[in-house]
Amino acid sequence: MSKRTVPERQAKDELLELDEEMKLLLDDYSVEYPSEDAIVRTIDTLRPYVISPELRHSTKGRLPIKRDLFTMLHIRSGFWLINVLFFLAGLYFWGYKDGDPYTILMLLAPVPFLIGLLEIFRGRDDGLIELEMSCKYSAQQLLLAKMVVIGGYNVLLSSLLITAFGMFGEPIVLTKLLMYWVAPFTVVSSIGFSVACRVRGAVSTAVMLTLWLFSIIGIMSSEELYNVMNGLHPSLYATVSAAAIVVFAWQTKRFRRGDYFEIIH
């Protein structure tokens, strides 16, 4: 017998002894199972909170848009207030500082959605995505419902700002709205959502807001860039906006299927 086989046999014997000891411990360990009455009471308690298979099939993919939507989505009140303050600041610079309404609109167009990324991905960033996935509405449904609410809030604030510019200032030109509002809103929102799907919401929001602010400053400080932007045909902005909407819809479809979950965990 070689010297090498002796330690191997000793190690094997020790493992067998440990295995026997574990069997003895497990034999002495007993599990207290609940009684049948306790199981029935638990099932009856949870039954109202479990959606029926028929209803689950009929509501598959449907967003939880209902009266208690804001309570369900847990969108913090600070989100609504901060964005209102941003748009009030835009009105102030337009009314008292003679700011260009189109520049103000372009600067503020994607801001509510970018800030809203913090709310959209808050559950994921706080490590609650698995808990949300176990709820009546899936995590994807909740996140998409937040996008609908936050996107609608963005459009509402921008529409109020446009109305104020049109009623108390010069008439708003639709082609310039396409250039200064629709295109920035769709493009930046699409890029911001794509980044937030892969990076934590706080980081993606800070990065996108910083890049957007410096982009606007760069365009406004360069007369050549500003003239080039104004010289482009509106159909080009329409094409870019349509492409951004298609990309955003494609990303949303992937997200709804859960394709991003392996990336963002």
C-alpha positions as CSV (number, residue, x, y, z in Angstrom):
1,M,0.0,0.0,0.0
2,S,1.4,3.4,-1.0
3,K,1.9,6.2,1.5
4,R,-0.5,8.4,-0.5
5,T,-3.5,6.1,0.0
6,V,-3.3,6.2,3.8
7,P,-4.3,9.9,4.3
8,E,-7.0,9.5,1.7
9,R,-8.5,6.5,3.6
10,Q,-8.3,8.4,6.8
11,A,-10.1,11.4,5.3
12,K,-12.8,9.1,3.9
13,D,-13.3,7.4,7.3
14,E,-13.6,10.9,9.0
15,L,-16.3,11.9,6.4
16,L,-18.2,8.7,7.1
17,E,-18.1,9.3,10.8
18,L,-19.4,12.9,10.3
19,D,-22.1,11.5,8.0
20,E,-23.2,9.1,10.8
21,E,-23.3,11.9,13.4
22,M,-25.4,14.1,11.1
23,K,-27.9,11.2,10.6
24,L,-28.2,10.8,14.4
25,L,-28.8,14.5,14.8
26,L,-31.4,14.7,12.1
27,D,-33.2,11.6,13.5
28,D,-33.5,13.4,16.9
29,Y,-34.8,16.6,15.2
30,S,-38.6,16.8,14.9
31,V,-40.6,19.4,12.9
32,E,-43.8,20.7,14.4
33,Y,-46.3,20.7,11.6
34,P,-49.5,22.9,11.9
35,S,-52.8,21.2,12.4
36,E,-55.3,20.9,9.6
37,D,-57.5,23.5,11.2
38,A,-54.6,26.0,11.3
39,I,-53.9,25.3,7.6
40,V,-57.5,25.9,6.7
41,R,-57.7,29.1,8.6
42,T,-54.5,30.4,6.9
43,I,-56.0,29.6,3.5
44,D,-59.3,31.3,4.3
45,T,-57.4,34.4,5.5
46,L,-55.3,34.7,2.3
47,R,-58.0,33.7,-0.1
48,P,-59.4,37.3,-0.6
49,Y,-55.9,38.5,-1.6
50,V,-55.3,35.9,-4.3
51,I,-56.6,36.7,-7.7
52,S,-58.6,34.0,-9.4
53,P,-57.0,32.3,-12.5
54,E,-59.8,33.6,-14.7
55,L,-59.4,37.1,-13.6
56,R,-55.6,36.8,-13.8
57,H,-55.9,35.7,-17.4
58,S,-58.2,38.6,-18.2
59,T,-56.0,41.2,-16.5
60,K,-52.7,39.9,-17.8
61,G,-50.4,42.8,-18.8
62,R,-53.0,45.3,-17.7
63,L,-51.7,48.3,-15.7
64,P,-53.2,49.0,-12.3
65,I,-54.8,52.3,-13.3
66,K,-57.5,52.8,-10.7
67,R,-58.6,55.2,-7.9
68,D,-55.9,54.1,-5.4
69,L,-53.2,54.2,-8.1
70,F,-51.1,56.8,-6.3
71,T,-51.3,54.9,-3.0
72,M,-50.4,51.7,-4.8
73,L,-47.4,53.1,-6.7
74,H,-46.0,54.9,-3.7
75,I,-44.8,58.0,-5.6
76,R,-43.4,60.4,-3.1
77,S,-44.9,63.8,-2.7
78,G,-41.5,65.4,-3.2
79,F,-41.5,64.3,-6.8
80,W,-44.6,66.4,-7.7
81,L,-43.4,69.4,-5.8
82,I,-39.9,69.5,-7.2
83,N,-41.1,69.4,-10.8
84,V,-43.7,72.1,-10.2
85,L,-41.0,74.3,-8.7
86,F,-38.8,73.7,-11.9
87,F,-41.6,74.8,-14.1
88,L,-42.5,77.8,-11.9
89,A,-38.8,78.8,-12.2
90,G,-39.2,78.6,-16.0
91,L,-42.2,80.9,-15.8
92,Y,-40.2,83.3,-13.6
93,F,-37.2,83.5,-16.0
94,W,-39.6,84.0,-18.9
95,G,-41.7,86.7,-17.3
96,Y,-39.1,88.6,-15.2
97,K,-35.8,87.9,-16.9
98,D,-37.1,88.0,-20.5
99,G,-35.9,84.4,-21.2
100,D,-36.5,82.8,-24.5
101,P,-39.7,80.6,-24.1
102,Y,-38.4,77.9,-26.5
103,T,-35.1,77.6,-24.7
104,I,-36.8,77.3,-21.4
105,L,-39.2,74.7,-22.8
106,M,-36.3,72.7,-24.3
107,L,-34.4,72.8,-21.0
108,L,-37.4,71.6,-18.9
109,A,-39.0,69.2,-21.4
110,P,-37.4,65.9,-20.2
111,V,-36.7,67.0,-16.6
112,P,-39.8,65.5,-14.9
113,F,-39.3,62.1,-16.6
114,L,-35.6,62.0,-15.7
115,I,-36.4,62.8,-12.1
116,G,-39.2,60.3,-12.3
117,L,-36.7,57.5,-13.0
118,L,-35.9,57.7,-9.3
119,E,-39.5,56.8,-8.5
120,I,-39.9,54.3,-11.4
121,F,-36.9,52.2,-10.2
122,R,-37.0,52.9,-6.5
123,G,-38.2,49.4,-5.6
124,R,-35.4,47.8,-7.6
125,D,-32.8,50.2,-6.2
126,D,-34.0,49.5,-2.6
127,G,-33.7,45.8,-3.1
128,L,-37.5,45.2,-3.1
129,I,-37.9,44.0,-6.7
130,E,-38.5,40.3,-5.5
131,L,-41.2,41.5,-3.1
132,E,-42.9,43.5,-5.8
133,M,-42.8,40.5,-8.1
134,S,-44.8,38.5,-5.6
135,C,-47.6,41.0,-5.4
136,K,-51.0,40.9,-7.1
137,Y,-49.6,43.1,-9.9
138,S,-46.2,42.1,-11.2
139,A,-43.1,44.3,-10.8
140,Q,-43.2,45.1,-14.5
141,Q,-46.8,46.2,-14.3
142,L,-46.1,48.5,-11.4
143,L,-43.0,50.0,-13.1
144,L,-44.9,50.6,-16.3
145,A,-47.8,52.1,-14.5
146,K,-45.4,54.6,-12.9
147,M,-44.0,55.4,-16.3
148,V,-47.6,56.2,-17.5
149,V,-48.3,58.4,-14.5
150,I,-45.0,60.2,-14.6
151,G,-45.0,60.6,-18.4
152,G,-48.5,62.1,-18.2
153,Y,-47.4,64.5,-15.5
154,N,-44.5,65.6,-17.6
155,V,-46.8,66.3,-20.6
156,L,-49.3,68.1,-18.3
157,L,-46.7,70.5,-16.9
158,S,-45.2,71.1,-20.4
159,S,-48.7,71.8,-21.8
160,L,-49.4,74.3,-19.0
161,L,-46.1,76.0,-19.7
162,I,-46.9,76.2,-23.4
163,T,-50.4,77.5,-22.7
164,A,-48.9,80.3,-20.5
165,F,-46.4,81.2,-23.2
166,G,-49.1,81.3,-25.9
167,M,-51.7,83.3,-23.8
168,F,-49.4,85.9,-22.3
169,G,-46.6,86.1,-24.9
170,E,-46.1,85.6,-28.6
171,P,-48.1,82.9,-30.4
172,I,-46.4,79.5,-30.2
173,V,-45.2,78.1,-33.6
174,L,-45.9,74.4,-33.9
175,T,-42.7,73.6,-35.9
176,K,-40.7,75.1,-33.0
177,L,-42.6,73.1,-30.5
178,L,-41.5,70.0,-32.5
179,M,-37.9,71.2,-32.4
180,Y,-37.7,72.5,-28.8
181,W,-40.2,70.2,-26.9
182,V,-41.2,67.0,-28.7
183,A,-37.7,66.0,-30.0
184,P,-35.8,66.7,-26.7
185,F,-38.5,65.0,-24.6
186,T,-38.7,61.8,-26.7
187,V,-34.9,61.5,-27.3
188,V,-33.7,62.2,-23.8
189,S,-36.5,60.1,-22.2
190,S,-35.6,57.2,-24.4
191,I,-31.9,57.4,-23.6
192,G,-32.6,58.0,-19.9
193,F,-34.8,55.0,-19.6
194,S,-32.3,52.8,-21.4
195,V,-29.5,53.9,-19.0
196,A,-31.7,53.5,-15.9
197,C,-32.5,49.9,-16.9
198,R,-28.9,49.1,-16.5
199,V,-27.7,51.5,-13.8
200,R,-29.2,52.5,-10.4
201,G,-31.8,55.2,-10.7
202,A,-29.9,57.8,-8.6
203,V,-26.8,57.4,-10.7
204,S,-28.6,57.4,-14.1
205,T,-30.8,60.4,-13.1
206,A,-27.8,62.5,-12.0
207,V,-25.8,61.6,-15.1
208,M,-28.6,62.3,-17.5
209,L,-29.6,65.6,-15.9
210,T,-25.9,66.8,-15.9
211,L,-25.4,65.8,-19.5
212,W,-28.6,67.5,-20.6
213,L,-27.8,70.7,-18.7
214,F,-24.3,70.9,-20.2
215,S,-25.7,70.1,-23.7
216,I,-28.2,73.0,-23.4
217,I,-25.4,75.3,-22.2
218,G,-23.2,74.3,-25.0
219,I,-25.9,74.8,-27.7
220,M,-26.9,78.2,-26.3
221,S,-23.4,79.5,-25.9
222,S,-22.4,78.6,-29.4
223,E,-24.1,80.8,-32.0
224,E,-22.9,78.4,-34.7
225,L,-24.6,75.3,-33.1
226,Y,-27.7,77.3,-32.4
227,N,-28.0,78.5,-36.0
228,V,-27.4,74.9,-37.3
229,M,-30.1,73.6,-35.0
230,N,-32.6,76.2,-36.2
231,G,-31.6,75.7,-39.8
232,L,-32.5,72.0,-39.8
233,H,-35.8,71.0,-41.5
234,P,-38.7,70.2,-39.1
235,S,-39.2,66.8,-40.9
236,L,-35.8,65.8,-39.5
237,Y,-36.9,66.5,-36.0
238,A,-40.1,64.6,-36.7
239,T,-38.1,61.6,-37.9
240,V,-35.8,61.7,-34.9
241,S,-38.8,61.9,-32.5
242,A,-40.5,59.0,-34.2
243,A,-37.3,56.9,-34.0
244,A,-37.0,57.7,-30.3
245,I,-40.6,56.7,-29.7
246,V,-40.0,53.4,-31.5
247,V,-36.9,52.7,-29.5
248,F,-38.7,53.6,-26.3
249,A,-41.6,51.3,-27.1
250,W,-39.1,48.5,-28.0
251,Q,-37.3,48.9,-24.7
252,T,-40.7,49.0,-22.8
253,K,-41.7,45.7,-24.5
254,R,-38.5,44.0,-23.5
255,F,-38.9,45.4,-20.0
256,R,-42.4,44.2,-19.8
257,R,-41.3,40.7,-20.6
258,G,-38.7,40.9,-17.9
259,D,-35.6,40.8,-20.2
260,Y,-33.9,43.5,-18.1
261,F,-34.2,41.8,-14.8
262,E,-31.0,39.8,-15.2
263,I,-29.1,43.0,-16.1
264,I,-30.4,45.3,-13.3
265,H,-30.3,42.9,-10.3
